[in-house]
Amino acid sequence: TRAGSEALVAEAHERLGGLDVWVNNAGADVLTGDAAGWDWERKLNLLLAVDLKGTIACSYAAGAVMREQPGGGAIVNMSWDHVTSGMAGANPELFSAVKGGVLAYSKSLARALAPSVRVNVLCPGWIETAFAQDADAEFRRAVAESTPLRRWGTPADVAGAAIYLASPAATFITGQAININGGLVM
């Protein structure tokens, strides 16, 4: 909720004595566990609530705090590499719609919060998560072979890109999306 997001940001700001970086990395898992068997509408509602609405609410709250502090800040949001290329299938279609919203929103927010706050987007591809652990060996092999760098990504690959965007090395970067996918989508 908006109120919950504002309370979370306010608490972080108070405890940390400022808010230099905010990473919206929450994402609903509709691929594994009980959620894998849900119908598309139930999956979509959860994805919209967590991935899109949660990102928007937290970004608004974090951006408002960052604008008022010396030095501004950096917001990093999570989208998906296939948003710009598309992928067939019931789940990919839902992810594309929701994560496409995150990408478009983030680009608009980057313009709205500039010059004091930078907003960028990470677009991970096939990453070693719970979904990857449950995937069959043939699928895992096919993904690795179709990826130019011939492997699945790791959480550390995504974290490294987030750290870069949050760092002083990226102070002239805003409104950009970085694919972390071994070159699968270019």
N, CA, C and O atoms as a DFTB+ gen file, in Angstrom:
744 C
 N C O
     1  1       0.836      -1.194       0.000
     2  2       0.000       0.000       0.000
     3  2       0.877       1.251       0.000
     4  3       2.061       1.212       0.333
     5  1       0.265       2.331      -0.376
     6  2       0.993       3.600      -0.364
     7  2       1.441       3.949       1.053
     8  3       2.591       4.333       1.271
     9  1       0.530       3.814       2.012
    10  2       0.866       4.142       3.406
    11  2       1.967       3.231       3.933
    12  3       2.873       3.686       4.630
    13  1       1.890       1.956       3.604
    14  2       2.926       1.021       4.037
    15  2       4.277       1.342       3.440
    16  3       5.301       1.244       4.115
    17  1       4.283       1.728       2.168
    18  2       5.534       2.094       1.499
    19  2       6.126       3.359       2.101
    20  3       7.333       3.440       2.331
    21  1       5.275       4.344       2.356
    22  2       5.755       5.587       2.964
    23  2       6.318       5.334       4.360
    24  3       7.330       5.925       4.737
    25  1       5.668       4.461       5.127
    26  2       6.159       4.131       6.470
    27  2       7.498       3.402       6.394
    28  3       8.393       3.663       7.197
    29  1       7.636       2.495       5.440
    30  2       8.892       1.762       5.257
    31  2      10.033       2.707       4.911
    32  3      11.113       2.619       5.496
    33  1       9.802       3.603       3.970
    34  2      10.826       4.568       3.566
    35  2      11.166       5.502       4.724
    36  3      12.339       5.786       4.966
    37  1      10.155       5.979       5.435
    38  2      10.404       6.879       6.575
    39  2      11.238       6.181       7.646
    40  3      12.149       6.784       8.214
    41  1      10.933       4.925       7.921
    42  2      11.708       4.188       8.926
    43  2      13.150       3.979       8.467
    44  3      14.081       4.137       9.255
    45  1      13.334       3.626       7.203
    46  2      14.692       3.453       6.678
    47  2      15.467       4.762       6.753
    48  3      16.631       4.778       7.153
    49  1      14.824       5.855       6.370
    50  2      15.462       7.169       6.406
    51  2      15.878       7.534       7.825
    52  3      16.983       8.030       8.047
    53  1      14.990       7.288       8.783
    54  2      15.283       7.623      10.176
    55  2      16.412       6.749      10.728
    56  3      17.345       7.258      11.350
    57  1      16.329       5.466      10.508
    58  2      17.344       4.553      11.056
    59  2      18.717       4.750      10.429
    60  3      19.739       4.619      11.103
    61  1      18.739       5.064       9.140
    62  2      20.007       5.199       8.426
    63  2      20.540       6.627       8.426
    64  3      21.696       6.854       8.070
    65  1      19.722       7.579       8.816
    66  2      20.154       8.969       8.820
    67  2      20.211       9.584       7.436
    68  3      20.893      10.588       7.231
    69  1      19.517       9.007       6.504
    70  2      19.481       9.464       5.117
    71  2      19.065       8.301       4.244
    72  3      18.910       7.176       4.720
    73  1      18.886       8.575       2.973
    74  2      18.481       7.529       2.040
    75  2      19.177       7.789       0.711
    76  3      18.658       8.507      -0.143
    77  1      20.344       7.204       0.547
    78  2      21.140       7.429      -0.658
    79  2      20.714       6.541      -1.820
    80  3      20.736       6.966      -2.975
    81  1      20.327       5.303      -1.510
    82  2      20.003       4.317      -2.542
    83  2      18.740       3.564      -2.136
    84  3      18.556       3.217      -0.970
    85  1      17.881       3.319      -3.110
    86  2      16.698       2.496      -2.879
    87  2      16.602       1.503      -4.030
    88  3      16.527       1.910      -5.190
    89  1      16.603       0.213      -3.729
    90  2      16.471      -0.833      -4.748
    91  2      15.136      -1.540      -4.543
    92  3      14.901      -2.148      -3.498
    93  1      14.276      -1.459      -5.533
    94  2      12.995      -2.168      -5.508
    95  2      13.199      -3.545      -6.129
    96  3      13.137      -3.708      -7.347
    97  1      13.441      -4.524      -5.278
    98  2      13.748      -5.871      -5.749
    99  2      12.676      -6.883      -5.368
   100  3      12.846      -8.077      -5.615
   101  1      11.592      -6.438      -4.782
   102  2      10.525      -7.377      -4.435
   103  2       9.864      -7.873      -5.713
   104  3       9.639      -7.104      -6.648
   105  1       9.562      -9.143      -5.742
   106  2       8.889      -9.720      -6.893
   107  2       8.069     -10.920      -6.472
   108  3       8.517     -11.736      -5.666
   109  1       6.882     -11.027      -7.009
   110  2       6.009     -12.152      -6.687
   111  2       6.459     -13.385      -7.458
   112  3       6.781     -13.297      -8.643
   113  1       6.482     -14.522      -6.797
   114  2       6.825     -15.790      -7.438
   115  2       5.536     -16.504      -7.817
   116  3       4.827     -17.028      -6.958
   117  1       5.242     -16.520      -9.103
   118  2       4.069     -17.246      -9.588
   119  2       4.489     -18.451     -10.429
   120  3       3.667     -19.053     -11.120
   121  1       5.770     -18.795     -10.363
   122  2       6.295     -19.897     -11.165
   123  2       6.490     -21.182     -10.370
   124  3       6.511     -22.266     -10.951
   125  1       6.630     -21.080      -9.062
   126  2       6.912     -22.261      -8.251
   127  2       5.881     -22.384      -7.126
   128  3       5.105     -21.462      -6.875
   129  1       5.888     -23.520      -6.466
   130  2       4.980     -23.744      -5.344
   131  2       3.526     -23.754      -5.780
   132  3       3.221     -24.021      -6.943
   133  1       2.634     -23.463      -4.850
   134  2       1.196     -23.462      -5.128
   135  2       0.823     -22.465      -6.219
   136  3      -0.090     -22.713      -7.006
   137  1       1.529     -21.338      -6.265
   138  2       1.199     -20.288      -7.235
   139  2       1.356     -20.760      -8.678
   140  3       0.695     -20.229      -9.570
   141  1       2.204     -21.732      -8.920
   142  2       2.385     -22.238     -10.285
   143  2       1.080     -22.788     -10.855
   144  3       0.892     -22.783     -12.072
   145  1       0.192     -23.253     -10.011
   146  2      -1.079     -23.807     -10.463
   147  2      -2.235     -22.831     -10.515
   148  3      -3.343     -23.205     -10.899
   149  1      -1.997     -21.592     -10.138
   150  2      -3.060     -20.593     -10.161
   151  2      -3.477     -20.270     -11.585
   152  3      -2.715     -20.493     -12.526
   153  1      -4.706     -19.737     -11.748
   154  2      -5.126     -19.259     -13.065
   155  2      -4.447     -17.919     -13.356
   156  3      -3.900     -17.278     -12.459
   157  1      -4.492     -17.513     -14.621
   158  2      -3.742     -16.323     -15.046
   159  2      -4.186     -15.062     -14.323
   160  3      -3.363     -14.196     -14.025
   161  1      -5.487     -14.947     -14.034
   162  2      -5.964     -13.717     -13.403
   163  2      -5.428     -13.573     -11.975
   164  3      -5.053     -12.478     -11.554
   165  1      -5.395     -14.667     -11.248
   166  2      -4.858     -14.613      -9.885
   167  2      -3.359     -14.286      -9.916
   168  3      -2.872     -13.506      -9.097
   169  1      -2.639     -14.884     -10.862
   170  2      -1.212     -14.579     -11.005
   171  2      -1.011     -13.104     -11.351
   172  3      -0.164     -12.429     -10.765
   173  1      -1.798     -12.613     -12.309
   174  2      -1.669     -11.220     -12.732
   175  2      -1.953     -10.263     -11.581
   176  3      -1.223      -9.289     -11.400
   177  1      -2.983     -10.518     -10.812
   178  2      -3.303      -9.636      -9.687
   179  2      -2.158      -9.560      -8.685
   180  3      -1.846      -8.482      -8.179
   181  1      -1.532     -10.698      -8.397
   182  2      -0.402     -10.689      -7.470
   183  2       0.791      -9.953      -8.068
   184  3       1.433      -9.155      -7.385
   185  1       1.093     -10.216      -9.345
   186  2       2.209      -9.528     -10.004
   187  2       1.984      -8.016     -10.042
   188  3       2.909      -7.244      -9.789
   189  1       0.776      -7.598     -10.354
   190  2       0.475      -6.163     -10.375
   191  2       0.642      -5.546      -8.994
   192  3       1.207      -4.460      -8.861
   193  1       0.154      -6.232      -7.967
   194  2       0.223      -5.694      -6.605
   195  2       1.657      -5.593      -6.109
   196  3       2.041      -4.572      -5.537
   197  1       2.442      -6.623      -6.316
   198  2       3.798      -6.651      -5.763
   199  2       4.796      -5.968      -6.690
   200  3       5.479      -5.025      -6.290
   201  1       4.879      -6.446      -7.928
   202  2       5.934      -5.998      -8.830
   203  2       5.717      -4.581      -9.362
   204  3       6.667      -3.802      -9.449
   205  1       4.491      -4.244      -9.714
   206  2       4.251      -2.916     -10.291
   207  2       3.810      -1.900      -9.236
   208  3       4.467      -0.875      -9.052
   209  1       2.720      -2.172      -8.553
   210  2       2.229      -1.203      -7.565
   211  2       3.235      -1.009      -6.435
   212  3       3.441       0.117      -5.982
   213  1       3.858      -2.078      -5.980
   214  2       4.868      -1.963      -4.927
   215  2       6.047      -1.116      -5.356
   216  3       6.544      -0.294      -4.586
   217  1       6.500      -1.319      -6.600
   218  2       7.606      -0.518      -7.131
   219  2       7.216       0.952      -7.222
   220  3       7.992       1.830      -6.843
   221  1       6.025       1.215      -7.719
   222  2       5.573       2.601      -7.853
   223  2       5.454       3.267      -6.483
   224  3       5.954       4.375      -6.288
   225  1       4.803       2.608      -5.546
   226  2       4.597       3.202      -4.220
   227  2       5.918       3.463      -3.506
   228  3       6.111       4.531      -2.925
   229  1       6.820       2.498      -3.546
   230  2       8.116       2.690      -2.869
   231  2       8.973       3.730      -3.584
   232  3       9.684       4.498      -2.936
   233  1       8.910       3.758      -4.910
   234  2       9.693       4.751      -5.656
   235  2       9.214       6.168      -5.373
   236  3      10.026       7.074      -5.188
   237  1       7.897       6.363      -5.338
   238  2       7.369       7.685      -5.002
   239  2       7.852       8.124      -3.626
   240  3       8.320       9.249      -3.450
   241  1       7.735       7.228      -2.657
   242  2       8.119       7.570      -1.285
   243  2       9.617       7.829      -1.177
   244  3      10.033       8.812      -0.563
   245  1      10.426       6.961      -1.763
   246  2      11.880       7.140      -1.700
   247  2      12.305       8.389      -2.463
   248  3      13.160       9.144      -2.000
   249  1      11.714       8.605      -3.622
   250  2      12.057       9.784      -4.417
   251  2      11.744      11.081      -3.701
   252  3      12.518      12.034      -3.782
   253  1      10.622      11.132      -3.002
   254  2      10.251      12.340      -2.255
   255  2      11.267      12.640      -1.162
   256  3      11.636      13.797      -0.960
   257  1      11.720      11.611      -0.456
   258  2      12.728      11.802       0.595
   259  2      14.059      12.225      -0.019
   260  3      14.701      13.154       0.471
   261  1      14.472      11.553      -1.080
   262  2      15.766      11.848      -1.702
   263  2      15.830      13.262      -2.260
   264  3      16.870      13.915      -2.177
   265  1      14.728      13.738      -2.828
   266  2      14.695      15.093      -3.383
   267  2      14.978      16.154      -2.337
   268  3      15.528      17.207      -2.656
   269  1      14.612      15.892      -1.105
   270  2      14.747      16.874      -0.029
   271  2      16.091      16.817       0.684
   272  3      16.369      17.665       1.532
   273  1      16.915      15.853       0.367
   274  2      18.188      15.734       1.080
   275  2      19.340      16.165       0.177
   276  3      19.261      16.015      -1.042
   277  1      20.397      16.694       0.760
   278  2      21.571      17.071      -0.034
   279  2      22.139      15.844      -0.744
   280  3      22.277      14.779      -0.142
   281  1      22.461      15.997      -2.001
   282  2      23.045      14.891      -2.751
   283  2      22.046      13.983      -3.433
   284  3      22.435      13.098      -4.195
   285  1      20.761      14.186      -3.176
   286  2      19.736      13.390      -3.852
   287  2      19.829      11.919      -3.536
   288  3      19.859      11.526      -2.369
   289  1      19.874      11.100      -4.575
   290  2      19.948       9.663      -4.378
   291  2      19.794       8.908      -5.678
   292  3      19.751       9.496      -6.759
   293  1      19.711       7.592      -5.555
   294  2      19.569       6.713      -6.715
   295  2      18.528       5.642      -6.413
   296  3      18.549       5.013      -5.355
   297  1      17.626       5.450      -7.358
   298  2      16.618       4.397      -7.270
   299  2      16.910       3.390      -8.372
   300  3      17.150       3.767      -9.519
   301  1      16.889       2.116      -8.023
   302  2      17.091       1.039      -8.996
   303  2      15.860       0.133      -8.947
   304  3      15.525      -0.421      -7.900
   305  1      15.200      -0.008     -10.085
   306  2      14.016      -0.857     -10.183
   307  2      14.318      -2.094     -11.020
   308  3      15.255      -2.102     -11.818
   309  1      13.516      -3.138     -10.831
   310  2      13.716      -4.405     -11.535
   311  2      12.627      -4.627     -12.576
   312  3      11.434      -4.603     -12.271
   313  1      13.064      -4.843     -13.807
   314  2      12.155      -5.203     -14.884
   315  2      12.528      -6.615     -15.349
   316  3      12.817      -7.481     -14.524
   317  1      12.521      -6.846     -16.649
   318  2      12.817      -8.176     -17.197
   319  2      13.368      -7.990     -18.593
   320  3      12.893      -7.125     -19.329
   321  1      14.360      -8.778     -18.978
   322  2      15.006      -8.588     -20.273
   323  2      14.074      -8.832     -21.455
   324  3      14.261      -8.213     -22.503
   325  1      13.093      -9.695     -21.330
   326  2      12.216     -10.004     -22.456
   327  2      11.078      -8.998     -22.648
   328  3      10.240      -9.177     -23.532
   329  1      11.039      -7.952     -21.838
   330  2      10.010      -6.922     -21.995
   331  2      10.076      -6.297     -23.389
   332  3       9.039      -6.014     -23.988
   333  1      11.269      -6.082     -23.903
   334  2      11.410      -5.400     -25.188
   335  2      11.373      -6.349     -26.380
   336  3      11.174      -5.903     -27.510
   337  1      11.559      -7.645     -26.153
   338  2      11.572      -8.588     -27.271
   339  2      10.362      -9.509     -27.278
   340  3      10.006     -10.061     -28.320
   341  1       9.735      -9.679     -26.134
   342  2       8.591     -10.569     -26.017
   343  2       9.001     -12.026     -25.857
   344  3      10.101     -12.425     -26.238
   345  1       8.099     -12.805     -25.288
   346  2       8.292     -14.249     -25.141
   347  2       6.910     -14.875     -25.042
   348  3       6.073     -14.431     -24.256
   349  1       6.679     -15.898     -25.835
   350  2       5.388     -16.579     -25.827
   351  2       5.217     -17.400     -24.554
   352  3       6.190     -17.855     -23.952
   353  1       3.975     -17.575     -24.164
   354  2       3.662     -18.397     -23.001
   355  2       2.832     -17.615     -22.004
   356  3       2.938     -16.392     -21.914
   357  1       2.014     -18.321     -21.262
   358  2       1.104     -17.662     -20.322
   359  2       1.847     -16.834     -19.280
   360  3       1.496     -15.676     -19.058
   361  1       2.855     -17.395     -18.643
   362  2       3.597     -16.638     -17.628
   363  2       4.435     -15.515     -18.232
   364  3       4.402     -14.399     -17.713
   365  1       5.190     -15.765     -19.316
   366  2       5.958     -14.662     -19.902
   367  2       5.089     -13.488     -20.358
   368  3       5.509     -12.334     -20.271
   369  1       3.898     -13.778     -20.837
   370  2       3.007     -12.695     -21.261
   371  2       2.615     -11.821     -20.074
   372  3       2.556     -10.597     -20.194
   373  1       2.348     -12.444     -18.933
   374  2       2.013     -11.674     -17.730
   375  2       3.214     -10.876     -17.244
   376  3       3.088      -9.698     -16.909
   377  1       4.384     -11.520     -17.205
   378  2       5.598     -10.824     -16.776
   379  2       5.893      -9.638     -17.685
   380  3       6.273      -8.569     -17.208
   381  1       5.719      -9.822     -19.001
   382  2       5.991      -8.730     -19.941
   383  2       5.101      -7.530     -19.664
   384  3       5.567      -6.391     -19.678
   385  1       3.833      -7.779     -19.416
   386  2       2.908      -6.677     -19.144
   387  2       3.293      -5.933     -17.871
   388  3       3.347      -4.703     -17.859
   389  1       3.558      -6.672     -16.807
   390  2       3.852      -6.055     -15.510
   391  2       5.228      -5.405     -15.507
   392  3       5.371      -4.250     -15.106
   393  1       6.233      -6.135     -15.948
   394  2       7.599      -5.602     -15.927
   395  2       7.783      -4.516     -16.988
   396  3       8.643      -3.648     -16.840
   397  1       6.983      -4.559     -18.056
   398  2       6.981      -3.462     -19.019
   399  2       6.469      -2.187     -18.377
   400  3       6.951      -1.094     -18.673
   401  1       5.489      -2.332     -17.497
   402  2       5.000      -1.189     -16.731
   403  2       6.072      -0.610     -15.833
   404  3       6.194       0.609     -15.714
   405  1       6.857      -1.480     -15.193
   406  2       7.962      -1.012     -14.345
   407  2       8.971      -0.235     -15.183
   408  3       9.444       0.820     -14.761
   409  1       9.302      -0.745     -16.359
   410  2      10.279      -0.077     -17.223
   411  2       9.779       1.298     -17.661
   412  3      10.506       2.285     -17.550
   413  1       8.553       1.369     -18.155
   414  2       8.001       2.643     -18.621
   415  2       7.875       3.644     -17.477
   416  3       8.231       4.813     -17.623
   417  1       7.371       3.182     -16.348
   418  2       7.242       4.052     -15.175
   419  2       8.602       4.605     -14.755
   420  3       8.728       5.796     -14.468
   421  1       9.601       3.756     -14.719
   422  2      10.933       4.172     -14.264
   423  2      11.532       5.238     -15.164
   424  3      12.186       6.161     -14.679
   425  1      11.320       5.123     -16.460
   426  2      11.842       6.130     -17.385
   427  2      11.151       7.477     -17.157
   428  3      11.798       8.524     -17.187
   429  1       9.849       7.446     -16.931
   430  2       9.125       8.683     -16.631
   431  2       9.557       9.264     -15.293
   432  3       9.723      10.478     -15.169
   433  1       9.742       8.411     -14.292
   434  2      10.171       8.877     -12.979
   435  2      11.573       9.475     -13.039
   436  3      11.869      10.436     -12.330
   437  1      12.433       8.915     -13.876
   438  2      13.786       9.461     -14.023
   439  2      13.724      10.915     -14.484
   440  3      14.491      11.750     -14.006
   441  1      12.824      11.217     -15.400
   442  2      12.662      12.605     -15.855
   443  2      12.073      13.479     -14.747
   444  3      12.488      14.623     -14.564
   445  1      11.112      12.938     -14.017
   446  2      10.433      13.717     -12.976
   447  2      11.350      14.046     -11.804
   448  3      11.244      15.131     -11.232
   449  1      12.239      13.143     -11.437
   450  2      13.081      13.351     -10.259
   451  2      14.440      13.974     -10.572
   452  3      15.168      14.366      -9.660
   453  1      14.782      14.065     -11.852
   454  2      16.059      14.687     -12.219
   455  2      16.008      16.173     -11.871
   456  3      14.925      16.756     -11.908
   457  1      17.102      16.795     -11.541
   458  2      18.469      16.277     -11.567
   459  2      18.958      15.692     -10.246
   460  3      20.083      15.197     -10.181
   461  1      18.152      15.735      -9.205
   462  2      18.682      15.330      -7.897
   463  2      18.640      13.829      -7.646
   464  3      19.438      13.315      -6.861
   465  1      17.729      13.120      -8.295
   466  2      17.599      11.680      -8.062
   467  2      17.705      10.950      -9.399
   468  3      17.031      11.298     -10.368
   469  1      18.559       9.938      -9.431
   470  2      18.704       9.097     -10.621
   471  2      17.822       7.863     -10.468
   472  3      17.724       7.288      -9.384
   473  1      17.182       7.464     -11.565
   474  2      16.337       6.269     -11.568
   475  2      16.754       5.402     -12.750
   476  3      16.730       5.850     -13.896
   477  1      17.133       4.172     -12.469
   478  2      17.542       3.240     -13.514
   479  2      16.882       1.893     -13.290
   480  3      16.274       1.643     -12.249
   481  1      17.012       1.034     -14.284
   482  2      16.317      -0.246     -14.273
   483  2      17.284      -1.376     -14.605
   484  3      18.098      -1.261     -15.522
   485  1      17.188      -2.449     -13.863
   486  2      17.901      -3.678     -14.196
   487  2      16.905      -4.646     -14.815
   488  3      15.771      -4.773     -14.352
   489  1      17.344      -5.328     -15.870
   490  2      16.482      -6.271     -16.580
   491  2      17.148      -7.644     -16.610
   492  3      17.771      -8.016     -17.604
   493  1      17.015      -8.393     -15.522
   494  2      17.634      -9.718     -15.491
   495  2      16.966     -10.683     -16.467
   496  3      15.784     -10.560     -16.787
   497  1      17.753     -11.636     -16.924
   498  2      17.242     -12.724     -17.759
   499  2      17.133     -13.990     -16.937
   500  3      16.549     -13.991     -15.853
   501  1      17.694     -15.067     -17.455
   502  2      17.652     -16.358     -16.765
   503  2      18.668     -16.351     -15.631
   504  3      19.875     -16.430     -15.862
   505  1      18.169     -16.256     -14.412
   506  2      19.011     -16.165     -13.214
   507  2      18.753     -17.394     -12.336
   508  3      17.628     -17.886     -12.252
   509  1      19.796     -17.871     -11.694
   510  2      19.713     -19.042     -10.795
   511  2      18.878     -18.696      -9.558
   512  3      19.413     -18.274      -8.533
   513  1      17.571     -18.881      -9.671
   514  2      16.638     -18.622      -8.570
   515  2      15.894     -19.919      -8.258
   516  3      16.265     -20.983      -8.754
   517  1      14.857     -19.836      -7.446
   518  2      14.049     -21.018      -7.128
   519  2      13.492     -21.646      -8.398
   520  3      13.416     -22.871      -8.500
   521  1      13.100     -20.818      -9.372
   522  2      12.592     -21.341     -10.640
   523  2      13.656     -22.170     -11.335
   524  3      13.369     -23.263     -11.823
   525  1      14.868     -21.671     -11.384
   526  2      15.957     -22.385     -12.054
   527  2      16.264     -23.708     -11.361
   528  3      16.552     -24.709     -12.017
   529  1      16.201     -23.707     -10.059
   530  2      16.492     -24.933      -9.305
   531  2      15.468     -26.023      -9.595
   532  3      15.800     -27.208      -9.581
   533  1      14.231     -25.628      -9.858
   534  2      13.171     -26.596     -10.125
   535  2      13.074     -26.987     -11.597
   536  3      12.361     -27.932     -11.935
   537  1      13.778     -26.278     -12.477
   538  2      13.695     -26.545     -13.914
   539  2      14.405     -27.857     -14.255
   540  3      15.386     -28.235     -13.615
   541  1      13.885     -28.543     -15.280
   542  2      14.521     -29.811     -15.647
   543  2      15.856     -29.564     -16.349
   544  3      16.111     -28.479     -16.873
   545  1      16.690     -30.588     -16.346
   546  2      18.065     -30.471     -16.847
   547  2      18.107     -30.072     -18.316
   548  3      18.972     -29.289     -18.710
   549  1      17.204     -30.583     -19.127
   550  2      17.199     -30.255     -20.555
   551  2      16.895     -28.773     -20.772
   552  3      17.539     -28.122     -21.596
   553  1      15.926     -28.243     -20.044
   554  2      15.606     -26.819     -20.155
   555  2      16.795     -25.969     -19.723
   556  3      17.137     -24.992     -20.390
   557  1      17.414     -26.329     -18.631
   558  2      18.577     -25.579     -18.133
   559  2      19.701     -25.589     -19.173
   560  3      20.348     -24.568     -19.407
   561  1      19.925     -26.737     -19.785
   562  2      20.964     -26.850     -20.810
   563  2      20.610     -25.987     -22.027
   564  3      21.469     -25.290     -22.567
   565  1      19.351     -26.036     -22.453
   566  2      18.914     -25.266     -23.620
   567  2      19.077     -23.765     -23.380
   568  3      19.503     -23.034     -24.275
   569  1      18.743     -23.308     -22.182
   570  2      18.914     -21.885     -21.860
   571  2      20.385     -21.510     -21.943
   572  3      20.734     -20.506     -22.564
   573  1      21.246     -22.298     -21.328
   574  2      22.684     -21.993     -21.345
   575  2      23.227     -21.987     -22.769
   576  3      24.017     -21.111     -23.121
   577  1      22.820     -22.944     -23.590
   578  2      23.318     -23.014     -24.967
   579  2      22.810     -21.867     -25.829
   580  3      23.495     -21.459     -26.767
   581  1      21.625     -21.339     -25.533
   582  2      21.081     -20.237     -26.336
   583  2      21.603     -18.873     -25.889
   584  3      21.376     -17.867     -26.560
   585  1      22.290     -18.844     -24.773
   586  2      22.835     -17.600     -24.231
   587  2      24.267     -17.424     -24.731
   588  3      25.084     -18.325     -24.545
   589  1      24.603     -16.288     -25.365
   590  2      25.957     -16.108     -25.877
   591  2      27.069     -16.376     -24.860
   592  3      28.123     -16.888     -25.238
   593  1      26.866     -16.047     -23.595
   594  2      27.901     -16.314     -22.594
   595  2      27.798     -17.723     -22.015
   596  3      28.541     -18.076     -21.099
   597  1      26.881     -18.527     -22.548
   598  2      26.767     -19.967     -22.288
   599  2      26.578     -20.374     -20.829
   600  3      27.100     -21.399     -20.390
   601  1      25.832     -19.568     -20.084
   602  2      25.524     -19.962     -18.711
   603  2      24.297     -19.207     -18.240
   604  3      23.847     -18.262     -18.886
   605  1      23.767     -19.630     -17.119
   606  2      22.724     -18.900     -16.424
   607  2      23.383     -17.791     -15.618
   608  3      24.540     -17.919     -15.216
   609  1      22.667     -16.718     -15.383
   610  2      23.169     -15.663     -14.518
   611  2      23.020     -16.053     -13.061
   612  3      22.299     -16.990     -12.718
   613  1      23.709     -15.323     -12.220
   614  2      23.641     -15.570     -10.778
   615  2      23.098     -14.325     -10.074
   616  3      23.137     -13.230     -10.634
   617  1      22.597     -14.488      -8.867
   618  2      22.201     -13.307      -8.100
   619  2      23.351     -12.306      -7.962
   620  3      23.114     -11.099      -7.924
   621  1      24.582     -12.790      -7.889
   622  2      25.737     -11.885      -7.792
   623  2      25.892     -11.038      -9.054
   624  3      26.335      -9.892      -8.970
   625  1      25.537     -11.577     -10.218
   626  2      25.589     -10.789     -11.456
   627  2      24.628      -9.604     -11.376
   628  3      24.969      -8.489     -11.770
   629  1      23.440      -9.855     -10.869
   630  2      22.435      -8.794     -10.735
   631  2      22.863      -7.796      -9.665
   632  3      22.745      -6.586      -9.857
   633  1      23.356      -8.297      -8.552
   634  2      23.802      -7.416      -7.462
   635  2      24.936      -6.510      -7.918
   636  3      24.972      -5.335      -7.551
   637  1      25.856      -7.035      -8.708
   638  2      26.968      -6.218      -9.199
   639  2      26.485      -5.045     -10.033
   640  3      27.007      -3.936      -9.913
   641  1      25.490      -5.284     -10.878
   642  2      24.934      -4.196     -11.688
   643  2      24.211      -3.174     -10.813
   644  3      24.293      -1.972     -11.065
   645  1      23.509      -3.644      -9.794
   646  2      22.819      -2.727      -8.875
   647  2      23.823      -1.872      -8.115
   648  3      23.625      -0.668      -7.950
   649  1      24.891      -2.491      -7.658
   650  2      25.935      -1.748      -6.940
   651  2      26.542      -0.684      -7.846
   652  3      26.786       0.440      -7.409
   653  1      26.783      -1.030      -9.096
   654  2      27.323      -0.052     -10.046
   655  2      26.369       1.136     -10.199
   656  3      26.798       2.287     -10.104
   657  1      25.084       0.870     -10.435
   658  2      24.129       1.964     -10.635
   659  2      23.958       2.826      -9.391
   660  3      23.604       4.001      -9.495
   661  1      24.204       2.260      -8.231
   662  2      24.097       3.018      -6.980
   663  2      25.370       3.788      -6.654
   664  3      25.372       4.634      -5.759
   665  1      26.440       3.506      -7.364
   666  2      27.754       4.049      -7.019
   667  2      28.024       5.407      -7.661
   668  3      27.301       5.825      -8.566
   669  1      29.071       6.095      -7.190
   670  2      29.486       7.355      -7.806
   671  2      29.921       7.191      -9.267
   672  3      29.935       8.166     -10.019
   673  1      30.272       5.975      -9.671
   674  2      30.667       5.739     -11.064
   675  2      29.499       5.937     -12.027
   676  3      29.716       6.081     -13.230
   677  1      28.270       5.946     -11.522
   678  2      27.088       6.039     -12.379
   679  2      26.320       7.348     -12.199
   680  3      25.118       7.395     -12.458
   681  1      26.993       8.402     -11.763
   682  2      26.282       9.658     -11.486
   683  2      25.772      10.381     -12.733
   684  3      24.998      11.331     -12.618
   685  1      26.193       9.947     -13.920
   686  2      25.692      10.558     -15.149
   687  2      24.785       9.583     -15.907
   688  3      24.630       9.682     -17.124
   689  1      24.198       8.655     -15.179
   690  2      23.311       7.661     -15.784
   691  2      21.949       7.746     -15.104
   692  3      21.841       7.572     -13.891
   693  1      20.915       8.013     -15.891
   694  2      19.540       7.976     -15.385
   695  2      18.601       7.605     -16.523
   696  3      18.874       7.894     -17.688
   697  1      17.503       6.968     -16.177
   698  2      16.512       6.576     -17.168
   699  2      16.940       5.427     -18.061
   700  3      16.357       5.222     -19.125
   701  1      17.939       4.683     -17.650
   702  2      18.482       3.622     -18.488
   703  2      18.097       2.241     -17.971
   704  3      17.827       2.052     -16.785
   705  1      18.079       1.288     -18.888
   706  2      17.806      -0.110     -18.552
   707  2      19.017      -0.939     -18.952
   708  3      19.516      -0.828     -20.072
   709  1      19.480      -1.761     -18.038
   710  2      20.629      -2.628     -18.294
   711  2      20.165      -4.077     -18.251
   712  3      19.634      -4.541     -17.242
   713  1      20.371      -4.787     -19.359
   714  2      20.073      -6.215     -19.390
   715  2      21.199      -6.981     -18.718
   716  3      22.373      -6.741     -19.001
   717  1      20.851      -7.890     -17.837
   718  2      21.819      -8.783     -17.199
   719  2      21.393     -10.181     -17.607
   720  3      20.655     -10.854     -16.887
   721  1      21.868     -10.614     -18.779
   722  2      21.340     -11.852     -19.350
   723  2      22.335     -12.609     -20.219
   724  3      21.935     -13.487     -20.984
   725  1      23.595     -12.296     -20.120
   726  2      24.584     -13.011     -20.914
   727  2      24.462     -12.772     -22.404
   728  3      25.028     -13.525     -23.196
   729  1      23.729     -11.730     -22.807
   730  2      23.577     -11.398     -24.218
   731  2      22.397     -12.064     -24.900
   732  3      22.258     -11.952     -26.118
   733  1      21.544     -12.752     -24.160
   734  2      20.412     -13.453     -24.773
   735  2      19.473     -12.489     -25.489
   736  3      19.051     -12.760     -26.613
   737  1      19.145     -11.379     -24.857
   738  2      18.349     -10.313     -25.475
   739  2      19.262      -9.110     -25.586
   740  3      19.823      -8.651     -24.590
   741  1      19.410      -8.596     -26.803
   742  2      20.305      -7.448     -27.014
   743  2      19.516      -6.263     -27.524
   744  3      20.087      -5.199     -27.763
